[in-house]
Amino acid sequence: MSYLKKTLALSLVAIAITGCTQQEQEAYPVSEKAPTEEQAKMAYALGASVGTFVNSNLVEQDKMDLELDRNQVIAGFVDSLKDTSKITEEEQQELLTAMQQQFTEKKAANLGAEAKATGDAYLAENAEKAGVMVTESGLQYEVLNEGEEGGKQPTAEDIVQVHYEGTLIDGTVFDSSVERGEPATFPLNRVIPGWTEGVQLMSVGDKFRFVIPPELAYGDREVGGGTIPPKSTLIFEVELLDVKEKPAMEAPAADVEAEG
């Protein structure tokens, strides 16, 4: 049963037969009652598990306007079981790869459009709130707590230690050093632009709330396996704990010519 070896190949399986016609020369079996024999039940369970997988994939594709003809799905499955497939295995893989690419692009476009519209509305509303500042780049920030006067302020080249929590605008937490119970330390120029710009506005001891538009966050990328949809506006509460200067590069040893 080589069709079970590749996940993508399962999307051509046709156990989900609702509304489909039977083959003219060889009737496709449709169950009228549950099997009772152990091996029959095993066979049915195998078919049911494959069918559930295929149906869920087809439903998701339908949502992204990538509809597949169910009769052709079934035809491909039945022909493969009879070893009479009309296309080669190489063609199958090429077509499945193209289908997956189309699905990914459509999903990203649909999710991105929704996230962008929701984010734009949130940004416009948040910008009007008392205490919210908006920089030239579009970054929004609000001072939640101020540290002691004279606290060190980082540059983009510094290494910072922070506690933070990141959420989507619906409140979904996607990352939190607070939940992990351990602050994060990283070079400030190695993070998303909204962080690089925003944390430089802080001094040690400050706690800010940043609202970061997608162009200063992850842009068109989907992050975390879909946890952060494309074009998402992100919210971070950040407490700056410490600023550590970037370690100085050691000067290379000078070549000394021996006096002759």
BAMARLO-499070 format. One record per residue (C-alpha): x, y, z; residue in one letter. Coordinates in steps of 0.2 Angstrom, whole numbers, padded with zeros to 4 digits, always signed. Each point is the difference from the previous one (the first is absolute). Layout:
N
+-------+-------+-------+------+
|     u |     v |     w | code |
+-------+-------+-------+------+
|     X |     Y |     Z |    A |
...
+-------+-------+-------+------+
REM end
This chain:
260
+-------+-------+-------+------+
|     u |     v |     w | code |
+-------+-------+-------+------+
| +0000 | +0000 | +0000 |    M |
| +0012 | +0013 | -0006 |    S |
| -0013 | +0013 | +0000 |    Y |
| +0001 | +0001 | +0019 |    L |
| +0019 | +0004 | +0000 |    K |
| -0002 | +0019 | -0005 |    K |
| -0011 | +0012 | +0009 |    T |
| -0003 | +0010 | -0016 |    L |
| -0005 | -0015 | -0010 |    A |
| -0014 | -0003 | +0012 |    L |
| -0009 | +0016 | -0006 |    S |
| -0004 | -0010 | -0016 |    L |
| -0009 | -0014 | +0010 |    V |
| -0019 | -0001 | -0003 |    A |
| -0008 | -0009 | +0015 |    I |
| -0010 | +0016 | +0002 |    A |
| -0013 | -0005 | -0013 |    I |
| -0016 | +0010 | +0004 |    T |
| -0009 | +0005 | -0015 |    G |
| +0011 | -0010 | -0012 |    C |
| -0005 | -0012 | -0014 |    T |
| +0005 | -0018 | -0001 |    Q |
| +0012 | -0007 | -0013 |    Q |
| -0010 | -0007 | -0015 |    E |
| +0010 | -0016 | -0002 |    Q |
| +0005 | -0003 | +0018 |    E |
| -0012 | +0006 | +0013 |    A |
| +0009 | +0009 | +0014 |    Y |
| -0005 | -0008 | +0017 |    P |
| -0010 | +0011 | +0012 |    V |
| -0004 | -0007 | +0017 |    S |
| -0018 | -0002 | +0006 |    E |
| +0004 | -0006 | +0017 |    K |
| +0015 | -0001 | +0012 |    A |
| +0012 | -0015 | -0003 |    P |
| +0000 | -0013 | +0014 |    T |
| +0015 | -0011 | -0004 |    E |
| +0016 | +0005 | +0008 |    E |
| +0010 | +0002 | -0016 |    Q |
| -0014 | +0008 | -0009 |    A |
| -0001 | +0013 | +0014 |    K |
| +0019 | +0003 | -0002 |    M |
| -0002 | +0003 | -0018 |    A |
| -0015 | +0012 | +0003 |    Y |
| +0010 | +0009 | +0013 |    A |
| +0015 | +0002 | -0012 |    L |
| -0012 | +0007 | -0013 |    G |
| -0009 | +0011 | +0012 |    A |
| +0016 | +0008 | +0007 |    S |
| +0007 | +0004 | -0018 |    V |
| -0017 | +0007 | -0004 |    G |
| -0001 | +0011 | +0015 |    T |
| +0017 | +0007 | -0005 |    F |
| -0004 | +0003 | -0018 |    V |
| -0017 | +0008 | +0004 |    N |
| +0008 | +0012 | +0013 |    S |
| +0013 | +0005 | -0014 |    N |
| -0014 | +0002 | -0013 |    L |
| -0010 | +0011 | +0012 |    V |
| +0015 | +0011 | +0004 |    E |
| +0004 | +0002 | -0019 |    Q |
| -0018 | +0005 | -0003 |    D |
| +0001 | +0014 | +0013 |    K |
| +0015 | +0007 | -0010 |    M |
| -0010 | -0001 | -0017 |    D |
| +0011 | -0015 | -0006 |    L |
| -0014 | -0012 | -0003 |    E |
| +0004 | -0018 | -0007 |    L |
| -0012 | -0011 | -0010 |    D |
| -0005 | -0013 | +0012 |    R |
| -0003 | -0013 | -0014 |    N |
| +0017 | +0003 | -0006 |    Q |
| +0007 | -0003 | +0017 |    V |
| -0009 | -0016 | +0001 |    I |
| +0005 | -0005 | -0017 |    A |
| +0018 | +0002 | +0004 |    G |
| -0001 | -0010 | +0016 |    F |
| -0009 | -0015 | -0008 |    V |
| +0011 | +0000 | -0015 |    D |
| +0015 | +0000 | +0011 |    S |
| -0007 | -0015 | +0010 |    L |
| -0002 | -0009 | -0017 |    K |
| +0017 | +0005 | -0005 |    D |
| -0007 | +0009 | -0015 |    T |
| +0004 | +0018 | +0004 |    S |
| -0001 | +0012 | -0015 |    K |
| +0015 | +0010 | +0006 |    I |
| +0017 | -0005 | +0005 |    T |
| +0007 | +0002 | +0018 |    E |
| +0011 | +0014 | -0005 |    E |
| -0015 | +0009 | -0007 |    E |
| -0009 | -0003 | +0016 |    Q |
| +0013 | +0008 | +0010 |    Q |
| +0002 | +0015 | -0011 |    E |
| -0019 | +0003 | +0000 |    L |
| -0001 | -0002 | +0019 |    L |
| +0015 | +0012 | +0003 |    T |
| -0009 | +0013 | -0012 |    A |
| -0016 | -0003 | +0010 |    M |
| +0008 | +0002 | +0016 |    Q |
| +0008 | +0016 | -0006 |    Q |
| -0016 | +0007 | -0006 |    Q |
| -0009 | -0004 | +0016 |    F |
| +0014 | +0008 | +0011 |    T |
| +0000 | +0016 | -0011 |    E |
| -0019 | +0001 | +0001 |    K |
| +0000 | -0003 | +0018 |    K |
| +0013 | +0013 | +0004 |    A |
| -0009 | +0013 | -0011 |    A |
| -0017 | -0003 | +0008 |    N |
| +0007 | +0000 | +0018 |    L |
| +0011 | +0015 | -0004 |    G |
| -0014 | +0010 | -0007 |    A |
| -0011 | -0004 | +0016 |    E |
| +0014 | +0004 | +0012 |    A |
| +0005 | +0016 | -0009 |    K |
| -0018 | +0007 | +0000 |    A |
| -0002 | -0004 | +0019 |    T |
| +0017 | +0006 | +0004 |    G |
| -0002 | +0017 | -0009 |    D |
| -0017 | +0003 | +0009 |    A |
| +0009 | -0004 | +0017 |    Y |
| +0015 | +0011 | -0004 |    L |
| -0012 | +0015 | -0005 |    A |
| -0010 | -0002 | +0016 |    E |
| +0015 | -0003 | +0012 |    N |
| +0009 | +0016 | -0007 |    A |
| -0014 | +0011 | +0007 |    E |
| +0002 | -0007 | +0018 |    K |
| +0007 | +0012 | +0013 |    A |
| +0019 | -0004 | +0003 |    G |
| +0003 | -0009 | -0016 |    V |
| +0014 | +0007 | -0011 |    M |
| +0002 | -0003 | -0018 |    V |
| +0018 | +0001 | -0008 |    T |
| +0003 | +0005 | -0018 |    E |
| +0002 | -0019 | -0005 |    S |
| -0018 | -0004 | +0007 |    G |
| +0006 | -0008 | +0016 |    L |
| -0012 | +0003 | +0014 |    Q |
| +0006 | +0000 | +0018 |    Y |
| -0007 | +0004 | +0017 |    E |
| +0010 | +0002 | +0016 |    V |
| -0007 | -0012 | +0014 |    L |
| +0014 | +0003 | +0013 |    N |
| +0015 | +0011 | +0001 |    E |
| +0016 | -0006 | +0008 |    G |
| +0012 | +0010 | +0010 |    E |
| +0006 | +0016 | -0007 |    E |
| +0017 | -0001 | -0009 |    G |
| -0003 | -0018 | -0006 |    G |
| +0011 | -0006 | -0014 |    K |
| -0008 | +0001 | -0017 |    Q |
| +0005 | -0013 | -0013 |    P |
| +0006 | +0003 | -0018 |    T |
| -0003 | -0012 | -0014 |    A |
| +0017 | -0008 | +0002 |    E |
| -0003 | -0004 | +0018 |    D |
| -0005 | -0016 | +0008 |    I |
| -0016 | +0001 | +0010 |    V |
| -0008 | -0010 | +0014 |    Q |
| -0019 | +0001 | +0000 |    V |
| -0016 | -0008 | +0007 |    H |
| -0014 | +0001 | -0013 |    Y |
| -0016 | -0008 | -0006 |    E |
| -0006 | +0000 | -0018 |    G |
| -0018 | -0001 | -0005 |    T |
| -0011 | +0002 | -0015 |    L |
| -0013 | +0013 | +0000 |    I |
| -0013 | -0012 | +0006 |    D |
| +0010 | -0004 | +0016 |    G |
| +0007 | -0016 | -0006 |    T |
| +0018 | -0002 | +0008 |    V |
| +0012 | -0007 | -0012 |    F |
| +0016 | +0003 | +0010 |    D |
| +0004 | +0005 | +0018 |    S |
| +0016 | +0000 | +0010 |    S |
| -0011 | +0004 | +0015 |    V |
| -0009 | -0017 | -0002 |    E |
| +0017 | -0009 | -0002 |    R |
| +0006 | +0009 | +0016 |    G |
| +0017 | +0005 | -0008 |    E |
| +0004 | +0017 | -0008 |    P |
| +0007 | +0000 | -0018 |    A |
| +0017 | +0007 | -0005 |    T |
| +0004 | +0004 | -0018 |    F |
| +0008 | +0013 | -0012 |    P |
| -0012 | +0014 | -0003 |    L |
| +0004 | +0000 | -0019 |    N |
| -0004 | -0018 | -0002 |    R |
| -0019 | +0001 | +0003 |    V |
| -0015 | +0007 | -0010 |    I |
| +0001 | +0019 | -0004 |    P |
| -0013 | +0005 | +0012 |    G |
| +0010 | -0007 | +0014 |    W |
| +0016 | +0007 | -0006 |    T |
| -0008 | +0017 | -0001 |    E |
| -0011 | -0001 | +0015 |    G |
| +0012 | -0006 | +0014 |    V |
| +0012 | +0014 | -0005 |    Q |
| -0013 | +0012 | +0007 |    L |
| +0000 | -0009 | +0017 |    M |
| +0012 | +0002 | +0015 |    S |
| +0004 | -0014 | +0012 |    V |
| -0015 | -0003 | +0012 |    G |
| -0013 | +0006 | -0013 |    D |
| -0014 | -0010 | -0005 |    K |
| -0009 | +0004 | -0017 |    F |
| -0014 | -0006 | -0010 |    R |
| +0004 | -0001 | -0019 |    F |
| -0013 | -0002 | -0014 |    V |
| +0010 | -0005 | -0015 |    I |
| -0007 | +0001 | -0017 |    P |
| +0004 | -0015 | -0012 |    P |
| +0013 | +0010 | -0010 |    E |
| +0010 | +0001 | +0016 |    L |
| -0003 | -0018 | +0005 |    A |
| -0001 | -0015 | -0011 |    Y |
| -0008 | +0008 | -0015 |    G |
| -0007 | -0013 | -0012 |    D |
| +0007 | -0015 | +0009 |    R |
| -0010 | -0013 | +0010 |    E |
| +0010 | -0003 | +0016 |    V |
| -0001 | -0014 | +0012 |    G |
| -0010 | -0012 | -0011 |    G |
| -0014 | +0012 | -0002 |    G |
| +0000 | +0006 | +0018 |    T |
| +0004 | +0018 | -0007 |    I |
| -0010 | +0002 | -0017 |    P |
| +0008 | +0010 | -0014 |    P |
| -0002 | +0019 | +0002 |    K |
| -0003 | -0001 | +0018 |    S |
| +0000 | +0015 | +0012 |    T |
| +0009 | -0005 | +0016 |    L |
| -0001 | +0006 | +0018 |    I |
| +0015 | -0002 | +0012 |    F |
| +0001 | +0005 | +0018 |    E |
| +0019 | +0002 | +0003 |    V |
| +0010 | +0004 | +0016 |    E |
| +0018 | +0005 | -0003 |    L |
| +0010 | -0009 | +0014 |    L |
| +0018 | +0004 | -0006 |    D |
| +0011 | +0006 | -0014 |    V |
| +0016 | -0009 | -0004 |    K |
| +0012 | +0008 | -0012 |    E |
| +0006 | -0011 | -0014 |    K |
| +0016 | -0008 | +0003 |    P |
| +0015 | +0009 | -0008 |    A |
| +0008 | -0009 | -0014 |    M |
| +0018 | -0005 | +0004 |    E |
| +0012 | +0009 | -0011 |    A |
| +0010 | -0012 | -0011 |    P |
| +0018 | -0003 | +0005 |    A |
| +0012 | +0012 | -0010 |    A |
| +0013 | -0009 | -0010 |    D |
| +0018 | +0005 | +0006 |    V |
| +0014 | -0001 | -0013 |    E |
| +0016 | -0007 | +0008 |    A |
| +0014 | +0013 | -0001 |    E |
| +0014 | -0007 | -0011 |    G |
+-------+-------+-------+------+
REM end
